[in-house]
Amino acid sequence: MIFSLTKSINDKAMPINVNLTPFLEEMVRQKVKSGLYTSASEVVREALRLMTEQDSLRKAKLDQLQKDIQDGMESGTASAWDAEEIKRSVRKRGTVTKAG
């Protein structure tokens, strides 16, 4: 299946052809056949919208990760700690909480 799309660049229409694998072609056909979409173009537009949404989410997660790393770097010098000592200390106090 080949889609011919039109894209406006500098107020000039530019056709775009998209070649799909047989698997993707069948997926598009099934989506239209199901009645969820009225045309193959609608399926492609929805797929591109979802991809844009996923890209935005991925960027937000990456931005947060970079911020968290920077915050960690600016939080001061790391200090050594002993997991067994921390466990003993918590057991002595009798206050165990689950992180979550």
Buried (B, 14 or more C-beta within 10 A) or exposed (E): EEBEEEEEEEEEEEEEEEEBEEEBBEBBEEBBEEEEBEEBBBBBEEBEEEEEEEEEEEEEEEEEEEEEEEEEEEEEEEEEEEEEEEEEEEEEEEEEEEEE
